[in-house]
Amino acid sequence: MLDRPAADRLSALLAEKGVLLADGATGTNYFDMGLESGEPPEAWLVEHPDKVEALHRAFIEAGSDIVLTNSFGANRYRLKLHGLENRTRELNRLAASIARKAADASGRTVIVAGSVGPTGELFDPLGALTMDAAVEAFTEQCRGLAEGGADLAWIETMSAAEELEAAARGAIAAGLPYVFTASFDTAGRTMMGVTPEQMGEIAARMPVAPLAYGANCGIGPGDLVVSTLAMSAASPGDVLVAKGNCGIPQWVGDKVHYGGTPELMGCYANLAIASGARIIGGCCGTSPSHIAAMRKAIDAGVRPPRPTFEAVEESLGPVTRPKAAKERTRSGRRG
């Protein structure tokens, strides 16, 4: 089990409630609110702060204990694609302050998690990005988030162990506790080969341990639950995050559609908890109505036993994880 900092708002709320509910999607909900294809969501922090705050409020009203800031792509490398790299710290500060305003107006404890996504660059020797440069970029981003009032850095959708480490070191340098999650594909690994079973090992070698770690995005909720089973089997007792997509993404015309119903996401929430997760949320396609169904399911307190792979498929649909990896989920005990 990881040694975590003694005093932070996330751990305190987790100790009080046992299981926490994070929010849902940012980008796919913004598209429904008018975001144009190719437009960076971070531009809305300046152009439409009212819409950014409105989505935070909607998730809080649906029952979220944690809201993620609109800063997923707000590092200097991603912002450079839109000519915004010189506004990195400002945009992160704005992202955190807008979320903080919505959280503080709720009348209850809501954690503001500063979203930190990948740079989009490859590390040396596959690419030009060095560890020092990556740490510098993530430190810049996390300092802006801290200035805006974020409670922690939420490092998400990572695929390379080096980038997880760089982002963690950036959060630590900025004085923020942090959470990290990776995205696992149809091979049961990240794009750069990290397996769910390795996540605990990565966490254990950080200079300051994460408050929690886990999986987000990827294929669909079934695969996400199976990844959670693998993590809890490999590192029982660690605080795990499960933030899965709303169904399996499918192309409908020229748009990606996520077909998961609120009922399916409520079922997913309970299976994720039974698999060892203590922080549950939704990723792409997950709306406030899905989060409300997940809140209802969590609060009902009816937990199934630790699921088998077959039980996950029966409840959530086909899982793509390879058979060899599936078998490794059977041996662990619940964390």
N, C-alpha and C positions, 0 to 999 in steps of 0.2 A: 504494500500500500504506500502511496506517495505521501511525503510530508509536505503539507501545504501551509501557507501563511496563517497565523492565528487569527488575524482580524481583517476581514473584508466583508462587504455587504452581501455578496453572493453566497458565501459559505454560511453566514448568519441566517439568511433567509432559507437556505436549504435545510439547515438544522431545525428551523421552526416548522417548515411545511413538509419536509420529507422528499417531495417531488416538485420540481418547478416546471412551468410551462413557458417556453420562449415563444416568439412571434412567428409569422409566416414569411411569405415572399415579399421582396421589395420590387424588383424589376418587373415581374409579370403583373403585379397590381398597378404599378405606375403606367404600364401600357394601357390598362383599362381606364386610367385616369387621364390619358392623353399624351404620354411620352411617345415620341416618334422613334422609329427604327434608326439606329446610328447616333441618337442623341445620348450623351452621357447622363445617367441619373443624377450624378453629383452636381450638374448644372442647375438642377431644380432647387438646390440649397440657396441659390441667389435669386433665380427667376420665379420659383414657385414655392417658397418656404411654407406657405399655407397648406399646400397639398402634401408636402413632406410631413408636416405636423398632423394633418388629418389622418394619414395612414397610421402613424404611431398611435393616435388616439383610438382609432378603430380597433387595433389589436389589443390595446389596453382594456377597452370596453368589452372585448370578447373574452378577456380573462388572462392575458399574458402577464407573467411575472417578470419577463425580460424582453426588452425591445432592442433591436440592433439598429445602429445608426446608418444613415444613407452615405456610407463612406467605403463601400466594398472596393471600388476601383480608385480610391483617392490616395494613391501613392504616386510619386513623381514620374514613374515609368508609364503607368496607365494614363495619367493626366496629360502627359506629353503628346499623346495621340490626338488630343483636342486643344492643344496650345494652352493648357491650364497648369502646367507644372510649377510655375512660379507662385501659384495660389494654394499649394498643397496644405500648408499649415492652417491657412485661413479657412479652407473648405472643411477640413476635419474639425476645426473648432466650431464652425457653424453646424455641422452635422450633429455633434454631441450636444450643443446648446439647444437645438430644436427638440431633440429627443428628451433632453433633461427637462425642458419646459413642459412637455406632455406628461412625462412621468411624475413630476412634482405636483401637477394639477390633479392627479388621479385620486388623491386622498388616501393612498396606501403605498406600501413599498414596492416600487417597480425599478428593477435594475437597468441601467443604461449601459449597453455593451457596445463598445466601439468596433464596428465591423472592419476587419483588415483582410483583404483578399490578396491573391498572388500578384506578383509584378508583371507576369506574362513573359518574363525573360528566362533564358536558360542559363544555368550556372556553368562556369568554367569546369571542365574542358569542352562541354557540349556547346556552350555559348560564351558570351563575354562577361556575364555577371559574376562578380566576386563576392565572397562572403562579407567583406568589409563594406562594399558598396551597398549590398542588400540591407545589412544592419543599419547603415546610415539612413537609407530611405525609410525603413520601417520605424526607426527612432523618430524621424521627422514627423511621420504620420501620427504616431502614438502621442507625441508631445502635443500636437494640435487637439487630439481627442481628449487628452487629460485637461487641457486648458478649457475646453468646452464643457467639462463636467462629467465625462464618462467614468463609470465605476470600474471598468476593466476593459482590456482589449479582447476582442472576439476574433481570433484568427481562424479563417474558414476557407473551405474548398481548396485546400492545399494538396499537392501531389508529390512534391519532393521533400525528403527529410531535411535537406540543406535549407530549403526555404522556410520550413517549420521552425528550424533552429534560429534562422536569421530574424524572423518575425518575433519569436519569443524574446530574443536578445534585445530587439528594438523596444518591446513593451517594458522589459525590465529596466532598460536605460531611461525610459520615460517615467518610471516609478509606478507603472500600472500592473496590477495582477492580470492574469490572462487565462484564456481558454483556447484550445486549438482543436480544429476538426479537419479531416481529410475527406476527399471524395473518391469512392471506390467504384470501379467500372465492372463490365461484364466478366472480367477475369478474376474478380475478387481482389483486385489490387488497384492502387492509384496508377495514373498514367506513367509515373516514374518508378513503379514497381513496389511501393510500400504496401504491406499487407495489414489488415486490421490487427492481427496478432502482434505486429511490431510497434504499434502506437504506444503501448505502455513502456516499452524499452526506450523509445524516443523521449517520452515524458521524463523518465527516470534519469536521463543523462543531462537534462537542462540545469543550468546553474541555479535557477529558482524554479520549483515545480509549478506546473499549471494547476489552476483550481479544478479543472476538469478537462477531459479530452474525449473525442469521439468521431462521429461521421456525420456528414451532411451531403445533400444533393445526390449525385450519382444516378442510379437507374430509377428505382421506385421504392415505395415503403417496405416491400418484402425483402429486397436486397439489403436495405438499410438495417432492418431488424436482424438479418442473418449476420451482418457485419458486427452488430452490437453483441450478438451471442458469442462470436469469435473473440471479441475484445474482453468480455467479462470472463470467458473461459481462460484466457491467457493471463489476465491480471485481475483476479477477483478482489473486490473491495475498493477499487478505484472509482471515482465519480465519473460516469460516462454520459455523453451527450448523444442524442439521436434526433437529427433534424432532417427528415426525409422529404423528398418530393411528393407532391400530391398526385399519386398514381404514376404510371409509366408514361413518359413523354412520347407523343405520336404526332407526326406531321398531318395537319388537316389544311389542305390548300397550301398557302405560303406561310402558315403559322404553326408553331408548336402548341399542342393542346395537351393539358393534363386532366385526365378523366376521373380522378379520385373524388368520390363523394364525401360530404362531411361524415357520414356514417362509417365509411371505410377508414377515414383518418382517425376517428374515435377508436376504432378497433386497433389500428396501428399504434396509437398511444398506449393502450393497455398491453399490447404485445411487446412494445419497446421497454416498458417498465419491467415486465416479467422477464425480459432478456438481460436485465441488469442496468438499464439507463435510469438516471435520476433527473436528468434535464431533457425534456421532450419539446420538440417544435416542428415546424414545417419549413420546407424550402420551396423550390420553384412551383408555382401554381397554387400555393396555399393561401386562401383568402381569410378574412376575419370570420366568415361563417364556418370554415373548416376549423379554425382555432377555437371557436365557441363550442363546437362539437367535441373537440379534444379536451377542453376544460371540463365539460359535463362528464365525459368518460373518466377523467382522472379523479374528479371529485366524488364520483359514485363509489370509488374504492373497491370495485369488484375486479380482482386480479386473477387472470388465468395462471396455471403453473408455468414454469419455464418451458417455452414451446420447443417442440421438435421442428426440424426443417419442414416436415410434411404439414405440421399444423400451421406454420407460417404461410405456406403455399395455399393451403385450404382457405385461409382467412383473407389473404391479401393478394393472391394471384401468383402466377409463375415467377420464379426466382432464377436469375441467370448465373448465379455463383457456381463455379465448377464443382463437380462431385467430390474431388479430393479435399477441397476447402470446406465443403458442407460437412464432411465427416468430422472435421476438427471442432465444430461447434457443439458436438454431442457430449464431449468429455468434461466440460467445465461445470463448475457450480456457480450459482447466482452470486454476483457481487453485492 
